[in-house]
Amino acid sequence: MEEKLHNRHALVLSKEYPQANFTWIISLIISVIFLVNSFSFTTGEMNSLVFAMFIAYLATTFLQLFITRRMKRDLLDTGAIQKKTRRLGYVQLLSLVSGNVFAAAAAFNLINERKTPEYTFAVYMFLTQLFVIAISAMNMFKPYVTDTFLVSMAVLLVITVFHAAVLIAVAKLVRETDAPRSMAMIAVFVLLTAVTGNLFALLLGWSLLLKSISNDHSRILKWHVMWEKITRNSMAVFGLFFIILMLAISVTSRFTFDYDFAVENDYGNILQTPSLAYPFGTDNFGRDVFSRIVFGARISLLVGFASTAIPVVVGGFLGGIAGYYSIRTDNVIMRLLDVLYAIPGILLAIAIIAAFGANTTNLIIALSVGSIPTYARTMRANVLMVSNYDFVDSARALGTSDLSIIFKQVVPNSLAPMIVKSTLTIGGAVIATSSLSYLGLGVEPHIPEWGNILRVGSTYLESHSYLAVFPGLAIILLVLSFNFLGDGLRDALDPRLD
Amino acid sequence: MGKKLLTIMLALIVVLAGCVQTKSEVSGEKDGGDTKGGGNGKVTIELLGTSAGEDDMNIVRDQLIKNGFDVKLNIQPDYGSFKAQRDAGNFDIALSSWTTVTGNPDYAVRSLFKSDGDNSNIDDSEVDALIDRASTETPEQFIETYKQLEQRIVGEKAYIAPLYISFKAQGVNKNVLNPDTVRLAKSRAIAWETIDFNDASKRDTDALITQQAIGSLTSLDPIKGNDGSINTLNTNMYVRLVNLTDDDHVVSDGSLSYNYAIGEGNEDYYFVLRDDINFAAVADGKAVDTGERVGADDVVFSLNRAKDRDAVPDHRTYSLHESMKDVEIVTDLAELEDAKLSGGAGSVLEALEQGLEADITEIVVDKTAADSSAGKYQVVKVTTNEPFPQVLNYLAHQSAGIVSKKQVESINTYDVAAFDVNKDIPYGDQRTVTEGASYDNHLYASGPYILVKKNDYQADFVKNPAYRVGSEFEPKISNVIVRFIEDADSSLSALRNGEIHLFNGVPETKYELVENDDKLVLQKNDSNAVTYLLFNAADRAVAKSENLRKAVLYSLNQDEFLNYYQGNKKKAYSTVSPLVDTGNELIADPTKVEESLADYQAE
């Protein structure tokens, strides 16, 4: 009886089981979407490519369902997942071919019994690289590719092979609190590959360096526990994956995509339906929507990050000062910010754009100004709390200057809520950017920006709906990713949830 | 196994790499020199437009960039801010459009290109001379003159760069309206009085619901506005001496005159007036017959104030009527008998009598004494400064609508020179018909309908109870509601879901939607709307350099516009193109662009 209860606990506590469940459900949903889209209800024709995708996803779903049931049986019977079941993960890796990142991630998770954050980083680093290559490779169906395409694809392939090797090494060698010293060399190379925008490489490299070189066990443990918590939340990791994928695509598209496909009008190819050469079709000017969305990611990410970073710094500074100093300073700063807070953010942005003209810089400023007060408030509340702690008192007793106390002691200890808040608001900034473009107030209409693309699509909703569906999906996915990541970060950083 | 896989992969990659072509290989095959290579010496052109013209701006931008220019876009959200930017001169080229609502070529060039035209920024004596010469010529003669004019304006001097001629398209709900009764004219605004429901029993109970984009009405005084906000409304509220047919011929059908005749020398124009139209007014939200007949004194009053720029403050249409010298009531029947008909045998009197119920036996000055069945008629004579047959087109324009002398004089008691917009309320001010405290409807309508009230969302019209009662021109439907819907796509949705019955201005890219809708029918006709690029004539480089203007002109490829609009546009050479077939055509020519740019840079 007790063993059964124990096994039930194992089922609940298992990291793999909920993810496996999630995987087969989402695979089933996606396969149904493919099924519905493979059949045209108006013409009665079948799209064989989409139907093949449906078959692939359905197969993945059934395999995953089978794996899930075996996992459940293993856990209930023995309290642990058996080797045989884990080996099925290798079969499930095949789902990568159909681009099913959920199944692939679940498979990687299943294969390796020893879960370290480094292993997760390495898996997603590898997956990101694969997806970047797959997306870039779509260009081969175009009439021509950019001059740098072949070279950069070769470089990307080499990096991918290297990442695969690192993944195996990490799975074999890295343990929870330390890694062999030899890993330090690899870590440096991994860090270097982060210039492709693949920030998982940055995380992995940093993590490996820390574990292989540092002797500061508390630091390693802190890092390990934090990422352990984040990576346990698979939605947060998927969010992070999509954000980093977009970032990597933005960086590599400079070399693998031709900007002319995204901005130059091609009157011979107006409003083409999705095909291999134009995966998301072409818009009313014959521009490739796929290229436009890829290049649009750049602006969305840039504006999203910049218009969050500026209020974090400015608001954080003002909030820090206001929270630390006397009532008068506090009152002056906070009341002034209250005035700013009283103006609706999007209206303020529209007013700024209308007055100074529409371009990316103004867009960033317009979106930044409105959210300064909220960051100042968050920072102030934390500073008020932290500045009463003992270590601040002791710093003061040692005669440290105010500024030094604020920025060396108080602010670093008040950062966690700011990080969480900013992650959650980047999504809002992405939406605001697109909204302004959608209203014709953002960047110039021919520039590929998701809001612009969506605007063109919105007038063709009925006749060519794909023009609106794909940019809409891109916006939804990016915002959703930031929200999931923000949730994960909050769970990991909030001391009350320990 | 791993090694094998790797070799296969590598082989595959090499094969694939051999298959793809790089950009420089492709462009190398097409042409040797990449025009975009020399980035430093590019000329920047600032293109101004409204967000409604965003698509055209994008095409122009793309064509200019492909021809080695740099383009800066200046997109304004609405026409008001666009006009402010244009007046401030913040542009090199501005996306403009012109619709010749009078259907005559003179109007298409006079105000735009003549040095004293009210919309002109061109000062060229040769252009002036050609415009004046063409205006006195017959249609056969003026083709050559307009051809020369076009070549001067576009080919030689490049004052404007033409883009395309639009079609007019109108969607009609055929489940509700009888599409055969809905007119779609090339130039004139739609006439509501002919429109009828499929079910005639609904004429008095249901309203015809139509749409227009602008809800702020410039003025309901016909001479104080000439824009999309009032053209259709004033056309249906005020009757004119003549009308245009759907293909721009001047006729008396549906007008205040039974007949008109042109006197020998093309300077005298005679109109014999109807006696079956009374002015309508609004009382308690209903239209009432004022009992006051629309007569010759009202015609003389209306046309005199139309040509006098000081008749009202903010007169918008006097330049259309400048050609008129005198307007008078004919008092002597002998004058008509003596006057010879232009270009034909017979007297003016005979021409005027054609098709009349009773011959003209007496000419009366007092309008109440007119009685067509007894042969008592009123006749008005318009004299022009020079021989100018196209004056008839201007008389068919809504700004020549007939207003009540008595009513307008009783309202416009202010001093024109000292007019204060905050204090004085002129005749036709939209404040007087807007729901609310300032509502005080003082309109007197001579046309088939009268405006009862309006708000931000719609304007309500009812039929004039004393407008040609019993004739085929008596308004069929009693109530007309005009919805104000700014966005064309929203209007289209409103048409499709049955909220409106009639939508004039279906976007070119949406014809298919209307055609595929079972309950709708799409009516298409030519129009006189020309879209063109206007060059800054004041202080930019394009103002000074003819070569730079030509470089822009020859960068434009009208075929690409036609492609974009799926063939639903026509090529244009100037604003005259839809009215006169001059045979001129603009052909994109990259070599001319290069030459002109080189000449410009050498200047």
Interface residues (C-beta under 8 A of the other chain):
Chain A: N139 M140 P143 Y144 V145 T146 D147 F149 L150 M153 A154 L157 D258 D260 E264 N265 Y267 G268 I270 N284 F285 A358 G440 L441 E444 P445 H446 T459 E462 S463
Chain B: I13 L16 A17 C19 V20 Q21 T22 K23 S24 E25 V26 S51 E54 D55 M57 N58 I59 R61 D62 K66 L73 I75 P77 D489 T509 E512 L513 D559 E560 N563 Y564 Q566
